[in-house]
Amino acid sequence: MKLHGILPLLLISLLAQGQTPKRPPAAGRLLVFVDPGHGGDDHGAKGAKGLKEKDAVLELAGVLVQELEAAGMDARLTRDSDTFVPLWDRAKLANQAGADLFLSLHLNAARARQAKGSEVFFLSLGAGDREGAEIAAQENAESTKAPGPDPENLVASILDDLSQEAYLRDSERLAVAIQGQLNKLGGIKQRGVKQAPFVVLRGAAMPAVLVETVFISNPREEAKLKDPQFLHKAAQAITQGVRTYLAGTVATDRRKAVQEARASAR
């Protein structure tokens, strides 16, 4: 299916799932949806000192929203409290709002406690490599509590085609830009951007990535997550990655409209 044939299908799919855009973004600003992973009964990974992933990513998400807005973007959260939002509904919220980008925040965990640094993923409609598939399986576990669309459903197929044809390349570029900034923050040469079949990214009608910010299983990195200064630096790194991505992106109709709105406001 070619890109020119996907856009009409997008409208059909959004209407079919009740995803008519609501609450348009602020005039002249791009909208970024920030998704703090887990929440509620889903604690996510747990550090050696007891820090829960769901709490740490919520704290980081709040700082990231502030940084994105300071950089001239409109930013919103999929959750702003200790509640669980079904994985399939998170991208749906971003679709409804007409978001331009979707960033899902998580924390990595490994048996080797010395593992450190960040990993940024974009969607794979296949199984991906073994390591990525294992991480995705852990993050996708909660999706069984609130199943999403039937994979055989026409609308789900349309959304898959849309993601694959229209947004995967941009998602990869966004992931690379964010990974580069987080590598600098962590003092790591390169962990590399990866693909994996994350449920939370599936169906996002925009470039979407999942950020495993640090390894909560590493006691030193767990300690960093309790440091407001580190959270600020991590949020700045992710924001700079977004800005780097946007600087190299060919303007879409929405971005052109944003630029025109800014020009008329001067």
Summary of the structure (lengths in Angstrom):
residues: 266
radius of gyration: 17.6
end to end distance: 41.2
largest distance: 54.4
contacts: 908
relative contact order: 0.20
helix: 50%
strand: 14%
